[in-house]
Structure formats: C-alpha cells, structure tokens
Amino acid sequence: MPQEVRPLVFLGTPDTAATVLSSLIDAGFHIIHVVTRPDARRGRGSRMTPSPVKEVALRHNIAVSHDLNWVELNSHQNLLGIVVAYGRIIPGALLEKVPMINIHFSLLPRWRGAAPVERAIMAGDTETGVCIMDVEATLDSGAIYATSTVPIDNEITATALTRQLAHAGAELLVSTLQKGLGTAVPQQPGGTYAAKISPEDLRIDWSNSAINIHRQVRALRAYTVVDGNRLRVLATAVESQDDALDVGGLYDGCVVGTGDGVIRLVTVQPEGRPHMDAAAWFRGQTGALPIELG
C-alpha cells in the first residue's frame, strides 16, 4: 500500500494526544485541521488556557475548532480523521461521511472503555499496548490495522505508562500511515470492559491484599482517611515481613497491615499540603500506635 496522502483532520485534547499530533507533523503528514475541547481553566489560577493539542496546532499554524461542524462541512474533501483521546462521542452519521481511525491504549479486545490503562494495572496485567483501529459508533469495537505491545512492570504508575503508550502509539501510527493502512482485521470475540474510574475506586480498603493496594496506588489518585482528613497515598512498597498487623493499622516504619500482607507508605500528600516523604509525615503524628487508617 502507498503512503497515506489524504488530508488529515486530528481530533484530540490532552498531552497524550499532543504527543501523537507532534509526531504526525514531524513526519510530514498534512494536518488540515484540528478539533479539540474548548479552552478551560487548567491548573493553578483562573486564566483560560488552550488544550495541549491546541497549543501544538497553534505553534504550527494549523486551524483549530472546538466542535465537529468543520468536519461536517468539509466531509467532501476526502478526509481521514485521526482520533486520540478526543473526549466526546463522534456521531455515526459523521463516521459514514468521514472515515476515522483511533489509537486505543490497550491490546483489544482486552480493556475496551474509558480507563484501559488504570484497569490493566489494577488487574495485575503484565503487558498492554496500543491498537490502530477503525472508529465505529459502538465502543472500541472497530477492526484493527496494527498493534504494538508494551510491558507493565510492578512499579510503573498509570501516568508513566500512559506516557509510554502515547509514544508507542505515535510511532505505530506514523509507520502505519507511511506504509498505508491496508486492510483492517476484525477483533476477536469477547473482551474486557474498562469501566470509568469512580470515586469509590479511589478510597483504599485496607482489607484488600497488599499487592492489590499497591496496584491501586500506582493506578489511581488513591487516598485513605486519618482523623477525618484525607491522606493521598502516592507511592507504596509491598513488604515481605510476616508480622501480624492490625488491618488498617499504621506502625513505626510507615508499615500498614492489610487483609493479606504488609505494605509500606513511601510518599503521601495530606490535605492542603504538598506531597512529602511518608516518614516525615509520620513523625508529625501524635497519639498511640497503631494509627488507624480508614
């Protein structure tokens, strides 16, 4: 197949999508237009700021819009849509006019849905990857053009893994478009649903195993409660000691008893304060041990 020469319209919003857009531009592909979410208040302060994708587009003098009207009006131009974490459903009627492909951050059919990276870590998967797939009206069900596998080690966080997947996806997309899309292969039957992360997913249940809690901390903005105040748990380590500790009890050495095994707090963030070494936070606590975590 010859290299893809259709003009590309890029739909995406966050840093991961900006990584892909930059790679397409660097590889010389013609990005005719970018669609991204509207400017919003991001980070500290109240100033409205563009999305990371919009920032890349503006640096390269690419026209930007914040809805699908431009795509609809220009569907006659033989466009190919590239979708990466756009954040909105694309209507089936538009997909009939403008074919679109997507980078999905899992090895489909495993982990269809909103949170494939987090769910893969929480499930203890040893590998994940990226797929270049057709966008369909149904959820992550499109046929697949190419895949690339990425290992998951026992310490990587969802943030770091997402960054790896963005670079792997960008590389795979560029090479796929350079060779030509070719014929997509339908997905295998079955699949696993990666449900959106809920508030309940974030709170640590110390009756779970140390291994599962460690996975939760790596995957999510996990927290526990101490004396009625939230304590974000940013990093942990699974301990090999066999001591029988109270479940949810915090002891010297920042070790906590769980439903199966012992875990050590490494980095935490108390409410209203920056993240800090867990041992430093522990030294500031008063009262008898163990401290009860809830």
C-alpha positions as a LaTeX table, in Angstrom:
\begin{tabular}{lrrr}
\hline
Residue & $x$ (\AA) & $y$ (\AA) & $z$ (\AA) \\
\hline
Met1 & 0.00 & 0.00 & 0.00 \\
Pro2 & 1.25 & 3.55 & $-0.76$ \\
Gln3 & 1.72 & 6.13 & 1.98 \\
Glu4 & $-1.45$ & 7.80 & 3.21 \\
Val5 & $-1.92$ & 11.04 & 1.27 \\
Arg6 & $-5.41$ & 12.08 & 2.31 \\
Pro7 & $-5.55$ & 15.34 & 4.29 \\
Leu8 & $-5.82$ & 14.54 & 7.99 \\
Val9 & $-8.17$ & 16.09 & 10.49 \\
Phe10 & $-6.95$ & 15.48 & 14.04 \\
Leu11 & $-9.35$ & 15.15 & 16.99 \\
Gly12 & $-7.83$ & 15.10 & 20.48 \\
Thr13 & $-7.32$ & 17.07 & 23.66 \\
Pro14 & $-4.77$ & 16.05 & 26.37 \\
Asp15 & $-0.98$ & 15.68 & 26.49 \\
Thr16 & $-1.14$ & 12.13 & 25.12 \\
Ala17 & $-2.93$ & 13.37 & 22.01 \\
Ala18 & $-0.50$ & 16.28 & 21.66 \\
Thr19 & 2.37 & 13.76 & 21.57 \\
Val20 & 0.72 & 11.99 & 18.64 \\
Leu21 & $-0.09$ & 15.22 & 16.80 \\
Ser22 & 3.52 & 16.40 & 17.12 \\
Ser23 & 4.79 & 13.09 & 15.71 \\
Leu24 & 2.47 & 13.34 & 12.70 \\
Ile25 & 3.63 & 16.89 & 12.00 \\
Asp26 & 7.30 & 15.93 & 12.37 \\
Ala27 & 6.77 & 13.03 & 9.95 \\
Gly28 & 5.46 & 15.44 & 7.31 \\
Phe29 & 1.79 & 14.47 & 7.19 \\
His30 & $-0.67$ & 17.12 & 6.06 \\
Ile31 & $-2.84$ & 18.08 & 9.05 \\
Ile32 & $-5.54$ & 20.24 & 7.53 \\
His33 & $-7.49$ & 20.95 & 10.73 \\
Val34 & $-7.57$ & 20.18 & 14.46 \\
Val35 & $-10.65$ & 19.68 & 16.62 \\
Thr36 & $-10.18$ & 19.84 & 20.38 \\
Arg37 & $-12.07$ & 20.69 & 23.56 \\
Pro38 & $-12.63$ & 24.41 & 24.30 \\
Asp39 & $-10.15$ & 26.43 & 26.34 \\
Ala40 & $-10.58$ & 25.83 & 30.05 \\
Arg41 & $-9.16$ & 26.78 & 33.41 \\
Arg42 & $-6.36$ & 24.29 & 33.91 \\
Gly43 & $-4.00$ & 24.09 & 36.87 \\
Arg44 & $-3.46$ & 26.97 & 39.26 \\
Gly45 & $-5.14$ & 30.33 & 38.73 \\
Ser46 & $-8.20$ & 31.28 & 36.77 \\
Arg47 & $-6.71$ & 32.06 & 33.36 \\
Met48 & $-8.31$ & 30.25 & 30.44 \\
Thr49 & $-5.74$ & 28.10 & 28.66 \\
Pro50 & $-5.88$ & 26.03 & 25.47 \\
Ser51 & $-5.69$ & 22.27 & 25.48 \\
Pro52 & $-2.25$ & 20.70 & 24.87 \\
Val53 & $-3.41$ & 19.69 & 21.39 \\
Lys54 & $-4.47$ & 23.25 & 20.57 \\
Glu55 & $-1.10$ & 24.55 & 21.75 \\
Val56 & 0.69 & 22.24 & 19.30 \\
Ala57 & $-1.67$ & 23.20 & 16.46 \\
Leu58 & $-1.23$ & 26.93 & 17.02 \\
Arg59 & 2.57 & 26.59 & 17.08 \\
His60 & 2.35 & 25.05 & 13.62 \\
Asn61 & $-0.30$ & 27.45 & 12.25 \\
Ile62 & $-2.95$ & 24.74 & 11.96 \\
Ala63 & $-6.56$ & 25.92 & 12.12 \\
Val64 & $-8.46$ & 24.81 & 15.25 \\
Ser65 & $-12.13$ & 24.44 & 16.12 \\
His66 & $-13.95$ & 23.18 & 19.19 \\
Asp67 & $-16.79$ & 21.16 & 17.70 \\
Leu68 & $-17.44$ & 18.87 & 14.75 \\
Asn69 & $-19.05$ & 21.46 & 12.46 \\
Trp70 & $-15.87$ & 21.99 & 10.42 \\
Val71 & $-15.55$ & 18.25 & 9.83 \\
Glu72 & $-19.17$ & 18.02 & 8.74 \\
Leu73 & $-18.88$ & 20.98 & 6.37 \\
Asn74 & $-15.67$ & 19.69 & 4.82 \\
Ser75 & $-16.53$ & 16.00 & 4.63 \\
His76 & $-16.39$ & 16.21 & 0.82 \\
Gln77 & $-12.59$ & 16.77 & 0.93 \\
Asn78 & $-11.69$ & 13.06 & 1.20 \\
Leu79 & $-10.52$ & 13.49 & 4.79 \\
Leu80 & $-9.15$ & 10.88 & 7.15 \\
Gly81 & $-9.85$ & 11.54 & 10.81 \\
Ile82 & $-7.26$ & 10.72 & 13.48 \\
Val83 & $-8.83$ & 10.43 & 16.93 \\
Val84 & $-6.75$ & 10.34 & 20.13 \\
Ala85 & $-8.46$ & 10.98 & 23.48 \\
Tyr86 & $-10.88$ & 13.47 & 21.95 \\
Gly87 & $-13.28$ & 13.19 & 24.89 \\
Arg88 & $-16.58$ & 13.20 & 23.01 \\
Ile89 & $-18.69$ & 10.69 & 21.11 \\
Ile90 & $-18.47$ & 11.05 & 17.33 \\
Pro91 & $-21.90$ & 10.52 & 15.74 \\
Gly92 & $-22.34$ & 7.55 & 13.45 \\
Ala93 & $-23.76$ & 9.79 & 10.72 \\
Leu94 & $-20.48$ & 11.72 & 10.57 \\
Leu95 & $-18.43$ & 8.50 & 10.52 \\
Glu96 & $-20.34$ & 7.47 & 7.40 \\
Lys97 & $-19.01$ & 10.60 & 5.67 \\
Val98 & $-15.50$ & 10.81 & 7.14 \\
Pro99 & $-13.60$ & 7.60 & 7.93 \\
Met100 & $-11.68$ & 7.86 & 11.18 \\
Ile101 & $-9.05$ & 5.81 & 12.96 \\
Asn102 & $-8.17$ & 5.82 & 16.62 \\
Ile103 & $-5.22$ & 4.95 & 18.86 \\
His104 & $-6.59$ & 2.88 & 21.72 \\
Phe105 & $-4.38$ & 2.28 & 24.76 \\
Ser106 & $-4.85$ & $-1.45$ & 25.21 \\
Leu107 & $-4.50$ & $-4.70$ & 23.29 \\
Leu108 & $-8.08$ & $-5.09$ & 22.13 \\
Pro109 & $-10.38$ & $-6.79$ & 22.77 \\
Arg110 & $-8.97$ & $-6.55$ & 26.32 \\
Trp111 & $-9.95$ & $-3.35$ & 28.10 \\
Arg112 & $-12.50$ & $-1.64$ & 25.94 \\
Gly113 & $-13.80$ & 1.50 & 27.56 \\
Ala114 & $-12.83$ & 4.64 & 29.44 \\
Ala115 & $-9.94$ & 3.55 & 31.69 \\
Pro116 & $-7.86$ & 0.86 & 29.97 \\
Val117 & $-4.50$ & 1.90 & 31.47 \\
Glu118 & $-5.73$ & 2.09 & 35.06 \\
Arg119 & $-7.71$ & $-1.14$ & 34.83 \\
Ala120 & $-4.76$ & $-3.03$ & 33.33 \\
Ile121 & $-2.53$ & $-2.01$ & 36.25 \\
Met122 & $-5.20$ & $-2.78$ & 38.84 \\
Ala123 & $-5.77$ & $-6.23$ & 37.32 \\
Gly124 & $-2.07$ & $-7.06$ & 37.50 \\
Asp125 & $-1.63$ & $-7.39$ & 33.73 \\
Thr126 & 1.99 & $-7.91$ & 32.72 \\
Glu127 & 1.57 & $-6.29$ & 29.32 \\
Thr128 & $-0.64$ & $-3.87$ & 27.46 \\
Gly129 & $-0.18$ & $-1.97$ & 24.23 \\
Val130 & $-1.72$ & 0.21 & 21.55 \\
Cys131 & $-4.03$ & $-0.53$ & 18.65 \\
Ile132 & $-4.69$ & 1.46 & 15.49 \\
Met133 & $-8.35$ & 0.79 & 14.81 \\
Asp134 & $-11.38$ & 1.98 & 12.89 \\
Val135 & $-13.67$ & 4.30 & 14.82 \\
Glu136 & $-17.20$ & 2.92 & 14.98 \\
Ala137 & $-20.35$ & 4.14 & 16.66 \\
Thr138 & $-20.11$ & 1.26 & 19.14 \\
Leu139 & $-17.49$ & 1.33 & 21.90 \\
Asp140 & $-13.94$ & 0.34 & 20.86 \\
Ser141 & $-15.25$ & $-2.36$ & 18.55 \\
Gly142 & $-13.61$ & $-1.35$ & 15.27 \\
Ala143 & $-11.36$ & $-3.52$ & 13.15 \\
Ile144 & $-7.63$ & $-3.25$ & 13.83 \\
Tyr145 & $-4.86$ & $-2.17$ & 11.44 \\
Ala146 & $-1.82$ & $-2.57$ & 13.70 \\
Thr147 & $-0.80$ & $-3.27$ & 17.29 \\
Ser148 & 2.27 & $-2.76$ & 19.45 \\
Thr149 & 2.89 & $-4.39$ & 22.84 \\
Val150 & 4.22 & $-2.54$ & 25.90 \\
Pro151 & 5.25 & $-4.40$ & 29.10 \\
Ile152 & 3.89 & $-3.41$ & 32.52 \\
Asp153 & 6.38 & $-3.76$ & 35.36 \\
Asn154 & 5.43 & $-4.00$ & 39.03 \\
Glu155 & 6.24 & $-0.37$ & 39.86 \\
Ile156 & 5.09 & 1.73 & 36.91 \\
Thr157 & 2.29 & 4.24 & 37.53 \\
Ala158 & $-0.65$ & 4.93 & 35.26 \\
Thr159 & 0.81 & 8.35 & 34.43 \\
Ala160 & 4.15 & 6.90 & 33.34 \\
Leu161 & 2.54 & 4.02 & 31.45 \\
Thr162 & 0.18 & 6.38 & 29.63 \\
Arg163 & 3.19 & 8.44 & 28.55 \\
Gln164 & 4.90 & 5.30 & 27.23 \\
Leu165 & 1.75 & 4.27 & 25.38 \\
Ala166 & 1.40 & 7.71 & 23.80 \\
His167 & 4.91 & 7.49 & 22.35 \\
Ala168 & 4.37 & 3.87 & 21.25 \\
Gly169 & 1.05 & 4.83 & 19.67 \\
Ala170 & 2.55 & 7.81 & 17.86 \\
Glu171 & 5.35 & 5.67 & 16.44 \\
Leu172 & 2.93 & 2.95 & 15.38 \\
Leu173 & 0.53 & 5.42 & 13.76 \\
Val174 & 3.25 & 7.15 & 11.78 \\
Ser175 & 4.67 & 3.85 & 10.50 \\
Thr176 & 1.18 & 2.55 & 9.66 \\
Leu177 & 0.28 & 5.67 & 7.68 \\
Gln178 & 3.65 & 5.66 & 5.92 \\
Lys179 & 3.09 & 2.08 & 4.76 \\
Gly180 & $-0.59$ & 2.63 & 4.01 \\
Leu181 & $-3.47$ & 1.49 & 6.17 \\
Gly182 & $-4.10$ & $-1.72$ & 4.31 \\
Thr183 & $-6.93$ & $-4.00$ & 5.41 \\
Ala184 & $-8.14$ & $-3.95$ & 9.00 \\
Val185 & $-8.67$ & $-7.22$ & 10.86 \\
Pro186 & $-11.88$ & $-7.66$ & 12.90 \\
Gln187 & $-11.40$ & $-8.00$ & 16.63 \\
Gln188 & $-11.55$ & $-11.38$ & 18.32 \\
Pro189 & $-14.79$ & $-12.21$ & 20.17 \\
Gly190 & $-15.15$ & $-11.38$ & 23.82 \\
Gly191 & $-13.38$ & $-8.54$ & 25.55 \\
Thr192 & $-12.99$ & $-6.88$ & 28.90 \\
Tyr193 & $-14.69$ & $-3.63$ & 29.89 \\
Ala194 & $-12.52$ & $-0.90$ & 31.42 \\
Ala195 & $-15.13$ & 0.98 & 33.43 \\
Lys196 & $-14.68$ & 4.68 & 34.12 \\
Ile197 & $-12.90$ & 5.32 & 37.43 \\
Ser198 & $-15.43$ & 6.14 & 40.14 \\
Pro199 & $-14.91$ & 7.97 & 43.45 \\
Glu200 & $-15.32$ & 4.62 & 45.22 \\
Asp201 & $-12.33$ & 3.24 & 43.30 \\
Leu202 & $-10.05$ & 5.87 & 44.84 \\
Arg203 & $-10.52$ & 5.06 & 48.53 \\
Ile204 & $-8.19$ & 2.37 & 49.85 \\
Asp205 & $-9.82$ & $-0.61$ & 51.54 \\
Trp206 & $-7.10$ & $-1.95$ & 53.82 \\
Ser207 & $-8.82$ & $-5.34$ & 53.98 \\
Asn208 & $-7.63$ & $-5.90$ & 50.41 \\
Ser209 & $-4.25$ & $-7.54$ & 49.86 \\
Ala210 & $-1.03$ & $-5.53$ & 49.97 \\
Ile211 & $-0.41$ & $-6.39$ & 46.31 \\
Asn212 & $-3.82$ & $-5.12$ & 45.20 \\
Ile213 & $-3.48$ & $-1.93$ & 47.25 \\
His214 & $-0.05$ & $-1.31$ & 45.70 \\
Arg215 & $-1.63$ & $-1.67$ & 42.25 \\
Gln216 & $-4.44$ & 0.71 & 43.22 \\
Val217 & $-1.94$ & 3.35 & 44.36 \\
Arg218 & 0.04 & 3.02 & 41.13 \\
Ala219 & $-3.10$ & 3.30 & 39.01 \\
Leu220 & $-5.16$ & 5.96 & 40.77 \\
Arg221 & $-5.19$ & 9.07 & 42.94 \\
Ala222 & $-5.79$ & 6.74 & 45.89 \\
Tyr223 & $-6.45$ & 8.00 & 49.38 \\
Thr224 & $-7.17$ & 6.95 & 52.93 \\
Val225 & $-8.56$ & 8.88 & 55.91 \\
Val226 & $-6.68$ & 9.79 & 59.10 \\
Asp227 & $-8.58$ & 11.52 & 61.92 \\
Gly228 & $-11.27$ & 12.57 & 59.49 \\
Asn229 & $-8.84$ & 14.08 & 56.96 \\
Arg230 & $-7.94$ & 12.71 & 53.57 \\
Leu231 & $-4.41$ & 11.49 & 53.04 \\
Arg232 & $-3.46$ & 10.83 & 49.44 \\
Val233 & $-1.18$ & 7.84 & 49.11 \\
Leu234 & 1.13 & 8.48 & 46.17 \\
Ala235 & 3.64 & 5.63 & 46.46 \\
Thr236 & 3.87 & 2.38 & 48.40 \\
Ala237 & 6.06 & $-0.71$ & 48.65 \\
Val238 & 4.94 & $-4.26$ & 49.39 \\
Glu239 & 6.87 & $-5.60$ & 52.41 \\
Ser240 & 7.97 & $-9.19$ & 52.89 \\
Gln241 & 7.67 & $-9.23$ & 56.70 \\
Asp242 & 5.29 & $-11.79$ & 58.17 \\
Asp243 & 4.30 & $-9.87$ & 61.29 \\
Ala244 & 0.60 & $-9.99$ & 62.07 \\
Leu245 & $-0.51$ & $-6.35$ & 62.00 \\
Asp246 & $-3.98$ & $-4.95$ & 62.55 \\
Val247 & $-5.76$ & $-4.35$ & 59.24 \\
Gly248 & $-5.57$ & $-0.62$ & 58.54 \\
Gly249 & $-3.16$ & $-0.03$ & 61.40 \\
Leu250 & $-0.15$ & 2.21 & 60.71 \\
Tyr251 & 3.01 & 1.38 & 62.66 \\
Asp252 & 6.61 & 2.55 & 63.01 \\
Gly253 & 8.39 & 2.37 & 59.69 \\
Cys254 & 5.18 & 3.53 & 57.97 \\
Val255 & 4.02 & $-0.06$ & 57.57 \\
Val256 & 0.32 & $-0.85$ & 57.37 \\
Gly257 & $-1.47$ & $-4.12$ & 57.99 \\
Thr258 & $-3.72$ & $-5.30$ & 55.17 \\
Gly259 & $-6.04$ & $-8.20$ & 54.56 \\
Asp260 & $-3.12$ & $-10.16$ & 53.14 \\
Gly261 & 0.42 & $-8.94$ & 53.79 \\
Val262 & 2.07 & $-5.70$ & 54.84 \\
Ile263 & 2.54 & $-2.51$ & 52.83 \\
Arg264 & 4.76 & 0.49 & 53.48 \\
Leu265 & 3.78 & 4.09 & 52.76 \\
Val266 & 6.51 & 5.83 & 50.76 \\
Thr267 & 5.04 & 9.15 & 49.59 \\
Val268 & 1.87 & 10.84 & 50.82 \\
Gln269 & 0.03 & 14.14 & 50.46 \\
Pro270 & $-2.00$ & 15.47 & 53.40 \\
Glu271 & $-4.97$ & 17.72 & 52.66 \\
Gly272 & $-3.90$ & 21.23 & 51.71 \\
Arg273 & $-0.20$ & 20.37 & 51.68 \\
Pro274 & 2.37 & 19.29 & 49.06 \\
His275 & 3.41 & 15.68 & 48.66 \\
Met276 & 6.07 & 14.53 & 51.10 \\
Asp277 & 8.07 & 11.58 & 52.28 \\
Ala278 & 5.73 & 9.37 & 54.31 \\
Ala279 & 8.27 & 9.03 & 57.13 \\
Ala280 & 8.36 & 12.83 & 57.53 \\
Trp281 & 4.57 & 12.97 & 57.70 \\
Phe282 & 4.53 & 10.08 & 60.20 \\
Arg283 & 6.93 & 11.90 & 62.53 \\
Gly284 & 4.42 & 14.73 & 62.80 \\
Gln285 & 1.63 & 12.48 & 64.02 \\
Thr286 & 0.75 & 12.21 & 67.70 \\
Gly287 & $-1.03$ & 9.56 & 69.71 \\
Ala288 & $-0.66$ & 5.89 & 70.39 \\
Leu289 & 0.20 & 3.35 & 67.75 \\
Pro290 & $-1.15$ & 1.93 & 65.62 \\
Ile291 & $-2.68$ & 4.95 & 63.90 \\
Glu292 & $-5.99$ & 3.88 & 62.41 \\
Leu293 & $-6.32$ & 4.40 & 58.68 \\
Gly294 & $-9.79$ & 4.37 & 57.22 \\
\hline
\end{tabular}
